[in-house]
């Protein structure tokens, strides 16, 4: 069967992460959870038809571990967004382009996809993002700088943003580096 589902659940410093994939690409990931059982539950009922294949996700699991250690990481993985609406796909594809350690506003995303009146709809699309961190919706904030919403809660959003900006702060404070950039 070409749409065979595969999964893996693994531990990172902040908690357990679950990954679910089809033959087309990644379907969903979880944010860090307190237990492997909770990560399993968060992946949804589709996991009951999935095969556990740790070796298939070894590289991705390692990139998550590097990310959660506070190092700049990219996630170039192939995604299966076949269950998304065309609007969600455009929002998520634009969100994937936000560089590590930077933030943009919901309005900016709406402008980039040429739907300037859709900032609220952008927030709703990001709220249903099945691949947090890989599609870095935590990097999208309100135009006035407030955090806005986040499916993992504002505490997790703040944690992820702090994790990503910590590297920038360390580089900026290194001896011999110019400040104020």
C-alpha positions in Angstrom: 0.0 0.0 0.0 1.6 3.3 -1.1 0.1 5.4 1.7 1.4 3.2 4.4 1.9 5.2 7.6 5.0 5.2 9.7 5.8 6.7 13.0 8.5 7.2 15.6 8.5 8.5 19.2 11.7 9.7 20.8 13.0 11.7 23.6 14.6 15.2 23.5 15.7 17.4 26.4 12.3 19.1 26.8 10.2 16.0 26.3 9.0 13.3 24.0 8.3 14.0 20.3 6.1 12.0 18.0 6.4 11.9 14.2 3.9 10.5 11.8 4.6 10.1 8.0 3.0 8.8 4.9 4.8 7.7 1.7 4.4 11.3 0.5 6.1 12.9 3.5 5.7 14.0 7.1 2.0 14.3 8.2 2.4 15.4 11.8 4.8 16.0 14.6 4.1 16.8 18.2 5.6 19.4 20.4 7.6 18.0 23.4 5.3 16.0 25.7 5.9 14.8 29.2 5.7 11.1 28.2 6.0 8.8 25.2 2.4 7.8 25.8 1.3 11.4 25.5 3.3 12.0 22.3 1.6 8.8 21.0 -1.8 10.1 21.9 -1.1 13.5 20.3 -0.4 11.9 17.0 -4.0 11.0 16.7 -5.9 7.8 15.8 -4.0 7.4 12.5 -1.1 6.1 14.6 -3.1 2.9 15.1 -2.6 2.0 11.4 1.1 3.1 11.4 4.2 1.0 11.6 7.0 2.0 14.1 10.2 2.6 12.0 12.8 4.3 14.1 15.6 4.0 11.5 13.5 5.9 8.9 13.4 9.0 11.2 16.9 8.8 12.7 18.1 12.0 10.9 15.0 14.0 11.7 15.1 12.9 15.4 18.8 14.0 15.5 17.8 17.4 14.0 15.1 17.8 16.6 17.7 17.0 19.4 20.1 19.6 17.9 17.3 22.2 17.7 16.3 21.6 21.3 20.0 22.0 22.4 19.7 25.6 21.2 21.6 25.3 17.9 20.4 26.6 14.5 18.7 23.7 12.7 16.8 23.4 9.4 14.1 21.0 8.5 14.2 20.4 4.8 12.0 17.3 5.0 9.3 16.5 2.5 5.8 17.2 3.8 2.5 15.6 3.1 0.0 18.5 3.2 -2.6 16.7 1.2 -5.2 17.1 4.0 -4.8 20.9 4.1 -6.8 23.5 2.2 -5.1 25.5 -0.5 -5.1 28.5 1.8 -3.5 26.5 4.7 -0.8 25.2 2.3 0.1 28.7 1.1 0.3 30.0 4.7 2.4 27.0 5.9 4.7 27.2 2.9 5.3 30.9 3.5 5.8 30.2 7.3 8.5 27.6 6.5 10.6 30.4 4.9 10.9 32.4 8.2 14.5 32.2 9.2 15.6 30.7 12.5 15.6 33.2 15.3 13.4 35.7 13.5 9.7 36.6 13.8 7.2 38.0 11.4 3.6 39.1 11.9 0.4 37.5 10.9 -0.2 40.5 8.7 3.2 40.0 7.0 2.3 36.4 6.1 -1.1 37.6 4.7 0.7 40.2 2.6 3.2 37.6 1.3 0.4 35.3 0.1 -1.3 38.3 -1.4 -4.3 38.2 0.9 -3.8 41.4 3.0 -7.2 41.2 4.7 -6.6 37.7 5.9 -4.3 38.1 9.0 -6.9 36.5 11.2 -7.4 33.6 8.8 -3.6 33.2 8.8 -3.7 32.8 12.6 -6.4 30.2 12.2 -4.4 28.3 9.6 -1.3 28.4 11.8 -3.4 27.1 14.7 -4.1 24.0 12.8 -0.5 23.4 11.7 0.2 19.7 12.0 4.0 20.1 11.9 5.1 22.5 14.6 8.8 23.5 14.5 9.1 22.1 11.0 6.6 24.7 9.9 7.7 27.2 12.5 4.4 28.9 13.4 5.9 29.9 16.7 7.9 32.6 14.8 4.6 34.4 13.8 3.5 37.1 16.3 1.0 40.0 16.4 1.9 43.2 14.6 2.4 45.0 17.9 4.9 42.3 19.0 2.6 40.4 21.3 2.9 36.6 21.0 -0.5 36.0 19.7 -1.8 32.4 20.0 -0.1 29.1 19.7 -1.5 25.5 19.7 1.1 24.4 22.2 0.3 27.3 24.6 2.0 30.7 25.0 4.6 29.3 27.5 5.8 26.8 24.8 5.8 29.6 22.2 7.9 31.8 24.5 10.3 28.8 25.2 10.8 28.2 21.5 11.4 31.8 20.7 13.9 32.2 23.6 15.6 29.0 22.5 16.2 30.4 19.0 17.2 33.8 20.1 19.6 32.6 22.8 22.2 31.6 20.1 21.9 35.2 18.6 22.4 36.8 22.0 25.4 34.6 22.8 27.0 35.6 19.4 26.3 39.2 20.0 27.8 39.2 23.5 31.0 37.3 22.4 34.2 39.3 22.9 35.2 41.3 19.9 31.8 41.3 18.4 30.0 44.5 17.4 26.7 45.2 19.2 23.7 47.0 18.0 23.2 45.1 14.7 
